[in-house]
Amino acid sequence: MGDQRAVIVGVGGGLRSYEARGRRILDGYDELELCPSGRGQLLIPWPNRIADGRYEFDDRGHQLPLDEPERGNAIHGLVRWSEWTIADRAPDRVAVEFLLYPRPGYPFTLALRVEHSLSADGLAVEIEATNIGSEPCPYGAGAHPYLALDSGADGAELRLPASTVLEADDRGIPVGQKAVSEAALDFRQAKPLRGIRLDHCFTDLARDVDGRVRITVDGTTLWADEAYPYVMVFTGDELADVARRSIAIEPMTCAPNAFRSGHGLIRLEPGESHRGAWGIAPAPKEATAGRAPGSP
């Protein structure tokens, strides 16, 4: 649409690339490349990790596959590598759908619909999940976009209006929380990222009058509505393909390990739906005027 272009993939239903005003907004991946480091993927029916892949729901125990075996976790849900179906398409939008059937570890049925749309305000992503099974189910959702940075993380400033950060163990599982000021991770006013390694989940988000939280880095803003009370921020230091050249800002409806802790976990009754929206507003034109077309 106009000077914006987004590419949505059938495998996983995620966001492969997004460009606006002659600038690459996302650190995406090539058409024939296997999606690396979760770039742009949808994280459903849970974002982040579940310790040991084990959880209880309504007094029944469940065991998920450990797809992060080095840490002994189940990670980022069940739909990232599944084929989604195009349900609706127009020059400014595309909607994809997927039916998540019951399986060992998650014996529930979800009908999923995700719409990506472009407007003068940028990109918006609306996620809807409906429990079409006969019993309640646990649910959470997230997304994993990496925002491109002009000079890498060490040349960027981040503004994140959160007052609390979760403390995690070496497996990435929350074990407590701190005020951001106490943890020296206070980004409520824009702060340089130089030398700061982030793989942290933030909460207690300050929202604008429209109910959206807005996180800004290098002039690009990622917003999320009230369905997303948590945001994961990751500078990718340990991943060779993204290490500090971009930053993942991941809106999440629940905390890491929510299937075990219950923090932010959504209980969907039969026939009930959950909806949430997030999006990206590119830097204003005046902020990009000095950049060469297509520069990262």
GUZA-292880 format. One record per residue (C-alpha): residue number from 1; residue in one letter; y, x, z. Coordinates in nm, 3 decimals. Layout:
% residues N
NUM,A,Y,X,Z
...
***
This chain:
% residues 296
1,M,0.000,0.000,0.000
2,G,0.326,0.157,-0.109
3,D,0.340,0.511,0.024
4,Q,0.045,0.456,0.260
5,R,-0.326,0.499,0.192
6,A,-0.620,0.454,0.429
7,V,-0.989,0.506,0.351
8,I,-1.250,0.308,0.545
9,V,-1.615,0.413,0.521
10,G,-1.925,0.195,0.498
11,V,-2.128,0.424,0.724
12,G,-1.998,0.346,1.070
13,G,-1.709,0.128,0.950
14,G,-1.462,0.395,1.063
15,L,-1.144,0.551,0.932
16,R,-1.198,0.856,0.710
17,S,-0.834,0.928,0.621
18,Y,-0.483,0.793,0.654
19,E,-0.176,0.919,0.470
20,A,0.183,0.796,0.480
21,R,0.513,0.912,0.334
22,G,0.349,1.205,0.161
23,R,0.197,1.330,0.484
24,R,-0.155,1.346,0.621
25,I,-0.148,1.145,0.945
26,L,-0.513,1.188,1.041
27,D,-0.730,1.498,1.047
28,G,-1.005,1.329,0.848
29,Y,-1.293,1.455,0.637
30,D,-1.406,1.477,0.274
31,E,-1.582,1.205,0.079
32,L,-1.918,1.385,0.066
33,E,-1.896,1.534,0.416
34,L,-2.103,1.412,0.710
35,C,-1.846,1.285,0.960
36,P,-1.786,1.578,1.199
37,S,-1.682,1.559,1.565
38,G,-1.663,1.179,1.564
39,R,-1.355,1.178,1.341
40,G,-1.229,0.823,1.295
41,Q,-1.550,0.663,1.418
42,L,-1.587,0.329,1.595
43,L,-1.740,0.354,1.944
44,I,-1.928,0.029,2.009
45,P,-2.078,-0.117,2.232
46,W,-1.952,0.157,2.460
47,P,-1.712,0.449,2.418
48,N,-1.769,0.796,2.558
49,R,-2.074,0.864,2.777
50,I,-2.343,0.699,2.986
51,A,-2.501,0.946,3.230
52,D,-2.874,0.993,3.164
53,G,-2.853,0.697,2.922
54,R,-2.963,0.474,3.211
55,Y,-2.789,0.167,3.346
56,E,-2.859,-0.166,3.514
57,F,-2.724,-0.500,3.403
58,D,-2.805,-0.826,3.579
59,D,-3.071,-0.650,3.786
60,R,-3.256,-0.516,3.482
61,G,-3.283,-0.145,3.408
62,H,-3.228,-0.005,3.059
63,Q,-3.281,0.339,2.902
64,L,-3.081,0.447,2.595
65,P,-3.159,0.745,2.369
66,L,-2.994,1.069,2.482
67,D,-2.792,1.161,2.175
68,E,-2.595,1.423,2.370
69,P,-2.911,1.602,2.490
70,E,-2.738,1.921,2.607
71,R,-2.555,1.714,2.871
72,G,-2.819,1.446,2.917
73,N,-2.596,1.159,2.805
74,A,-2.594,0.866,2.568
75,I,-2.266,0.890,2.379
76,H,-2.028,0.674,2.174
77,G,-2.236,0.363,2.120
78,L,-2.483,0.248,1.857
79,V,-2.293,0.178,1.534
80,R,-2.150,0.514,1.421
81,W,-2.425,0.584,1.166
82,S,-2.506,0.228,1.059
83,E,-2.411,0.068,0.728
84,W,-2.134,-0.190,0.760
85,T,-2.065,-0.467,0.506
86,I,-1.729,-0.534,0.343
87,A,-1.632,-0.890,0.441
88,D,-1.279,-0.906,0.300
89,R,-1.065,-0.671,0.093
90,A,-0.709,-0.673,-0.041
91,P,-0.458,-0.399,-0.137
92,D,-0.322,-0.391,0.218
93,R,-0.636,-0.453,0.425
94,V,-1.013,-0.435,0.449
95,A,-1.246,-0.605,0.695
96,V,-1.599,-0.482,0.765
97,E,-1.876,-0.649,0.960
98,F,-2.197,-0.544,1.129
99,L,-2.471,-0.729,1.315
100,L,-2.602,-0.522,1.604
101,Y,-2.958,-0.637,1.668
102,P,-3.139,-0.600,2.001
103,R,-3.313,-0.268,2.054
104,P,-3.468,-0.068,2.337
105,G,-3.191,0.023,2.578
106,Y,-2.957,-0.248,2.449
107,P,-3.156,-0.573,2.407
108,F,-2.850,-0.779,2.312
109,T,-2.704,-0.916,1.987
110,L,-2.344,-0.861,1.880
111,A,-2.161,-0.977,1.569
112,L,-1.888,-0.721,1.499
113,R,-1.584,-0.747,1.273
114,V,-1.318,-0.477,1.227
115,E,-1.008,-0.519,1.013
116,H,-0.788,-0.227,0.908
117,S,-0.450,-0.330,0.766
118,L,-0.135,-0.160,0.641
119,S,0.221,-0.283,0.678
120,A,0.572,-0.142,0.700
121,D,0.491,-0.062,1.063
122,G,0.189,0.155,0.974
123,L,-0.183,0.106,1.030
124,A,-0.337,-0.160,1.256
125,V,-0.703,-0.189,1.358
126,E,-0.835,-0.515,1.504
127,I,-1.184,-0.518,1.660
128,E,-1.372,-0.836,1.744
129,A,-1.715,-0.858,1.907
130,T,-1.904,-1.183,1.964
131,N,-2.217,-1.219,2.175
132,I,-2.446,-1.429,1.954
133,G,-2.746,-1.378,2.181
134,S,-2.886,-1.609,2.446
135,E,-2.789,-1.404,2.754
136,P,-2.485,-1.213,2.881
137,C,-2.436,-0.855,2.764
138,P,-2.233,-0.549,2.867
139,Y,-1.968,-0.441,2.619
140,G,-1.701,-0.181,2.560
141,A,-1.520,-0.049,2.253
142,G,-1.321,0.253,2.148
143,A,-1.209,0.454,1.849
144,H,-1.193,0.827,1.779
145,P,-0.900,0.918,1.549
146,Y,-0.774,1.277,1.539
147,L,-0.401,1.293,1.473
148,A,-0.297,1.579,1.244
149,L,-0.054,1.830,1.399
150,D,0.204,2.027,1.203
151,S,0.162,2.346,1.404
152,G,-0.158,2.278,1.598
153,A,-0.173,2.173,1.960
154,D,0.018,2.477,2.079
155,G,0.319,2.373,1.872
156,A,0.314,2.006,1.966
157,E,0.461,1.787,2.236
158,L,0.274,1.492,2.383
159,R,0.414,1.183,2.548
160,L,0.155,0.969,2.728
161,P,0.285,0.708,2.976
162,A,-0.011,0.720,3.216
163,S,0.009,0.770,3.591
164,T,-0.361,0.838,3.664
165,V,-0.618,1.077,3.516
166,L,-0.992,1.065,3.580
167,E,-1.167,1.378,3.708
168,A,-1.496,1.455,3.534
169,D,-1.791,1.683,3.603
170,D,-1.930,1.935,3.354
171,R,-2.123,1.655,3.182
172,G,-1.804,1.459,3.110
173,I,-1.887,1.192,3.370
174,P,-1.600,1.070,3.594
175,V,-1.634,1.164,3.960
176,G,-1.289,1.062,4.085
177,Q,-0.926,1.025,3.989
178,K,-0.588,1.180,4.061
179,A,-0.224,1.106,4.005
180,V,-0.118,1.288,3.688
181,S,0.147,1.478,3.883
182,E,-0.113,1.606,4.128
183,A,-0.342,1.713,3.842
184,A,-0.057,1.886,3.654
185,L,-0.123,1.652,3.360
186,D,0.193,1.445,3.368
187,F,0.300,1.353,3.016
188,R,0.514,1.055,3.105
189,Q,0.799,1.258,2.964
190,A,0.723,1.452,2.646
191,K,0.567,1.786,2.737
192,P,0.451,2.086,2.527
193,L,0.075,2.122,2.487
194,R,0.081,2.502,2.463
195,G,-0.204,2.644,2.669
196,I,-0.318,2.302,2.796
197,R,-0.681,2.206,2.728
198,L,-0.738,1.834,2.729
199,D,-1.065,1.643,2.745
200,H,-0.941,1.382,2.989
201,C,-0.935,1.007,3.032
202,F,-0.603,0.856,3.140
203,T,-0.536,0.512,3.286
204,D,-0.272,0.307,3.468
205,L,-0.082,0.296,3.142
206,A,0.283,0.189,3.126
207,R,0.335,-0.069,2.854
208,D,0.635,-0.185,2.658
209,V,0.755,-0.547,2.661
210,D,0.512,-0.632,2.379
211,G,0.216,-0.528,2.598
212,R,0.144,-0.215,2.400
213,V,0.109,0.137,2.532
214,R,0.253,0.401,2.298
215,I,0.138,0.763,2.288
216,T,0.343,0.998,2.072
217,V,0.267,1.344,1.939
218,D,0.459,1.529,1.666
219,G,0.653,1.209,1.594
220,T,0.338,1.004,1.523
221,T,0.270,0.717,1.763
222,L,-0.067,0.567,1.848
223,W,-0.039,0.227,2.015
224,A,-0.295,0.002,2.184
225,D,-0.272,-0.350,2.319
226,E,-0.372,-0.471,2.664
227,A,-0.741,-0.479,2.570
228,Y,-0.733,-0.099,2.607
229,P,-0.656,0.015,2.964
230,Y,-0.795,0.367,2.908
231,V,-0.706,0.648,2.666
232,M,-0.910,0.964,2.614
233,V,-0.716,1.271,2.493
234,F,-0.908,1.565,2.348
235,T,-0.771,1.890,2.205
236,G,-1.115,1.984,2.072
237,D,-1.111,2.339,2.207
238,E,-1.490,2.376,2.198
239,L,-1.535,2.232,1.846
240,A,-1.485,2.487,1.570
241,D,-1.386,2.230,1.306
242,V,-1.096,2.079,1.503
243,A,-1.019,2.332,1.778
244,R,-0.654,2.270,1.869
245,R,-0.552,2.206,1.507
246,S,-0.546,1.829,1.576
247,I,-0.570,1.602,1.876
248,A,-0.801,1.306,1.936
249,I,-0.630,1.012,2.102
250,E,-0.898,0.755,2.176
251,P,-0.811,0.403,2.295
252,M,-1.093,0.262,2.508
253,T,-1.156,-0.076,2.669
254,C,-1.346,0.085,2.957
255,A,-1.385,0.416,3.133
256,P,-1.650,0.676,3.048
257,N,-1.981,0.583,3.214
258,A,-1.864,0.223,3.254
259,F,-2.216,0.084,3.201
260,R,-2.303,0.251,3.532
261,S,-1.973,0.245,3.722
262,G,-1.848,-0.094,3.602
263,H,-1.495,0.043,3.558
264,G,-1.344,-0.167,3.281
265,L,-1.684,-0.298,3.171
266,I,-1.664,-0.627,2.980
267,R,-1.923,-0.896,3.040
268,L,-1.967,-1.112,2.732
269,E,-2.131,-1.448,2.791
270,P,-2.333,-1.609,2.509
271,G,-2.090,-1.727,2.241
272,E,-1.797,-1.537,2.394
273,S,-1.579,-1.300,2.191
274,H,-1.363,-1.003,2.280
275,R,-1.070,-0.887,2.067
276,G,-0.844,-0.587,2.081
277,A,-0.603,-0.404,1.853
278,W,-0.468,-0.054,1.821
279,G,-0.280,0.127,1.548
280,I,-0.078,0.421,1.425
281,A,0.293,0.428,1.343
282,P,0.383,0.734,1.131
283,A,0.687,0.941,1.211
284,P,1.012,0.791,1.075
285,K,1.118,0.909,0.729
286,E,1.397,1.124,0.865
287,A,1.144,1.311,1.081
288,T,0.933,1.403,0.776
289,A,1.211,1.474,0.527
290,G,1.182,1.851,0.561
291,R,0.807,1.868,0.510
292,A,0.644,1.949,0.181
293,P,0.450,1.657,0.026
294,G,0.094,1.653,0.154
295,S,0.160,1.910,0.424
296,P,-0.066,1.864,0.729
***
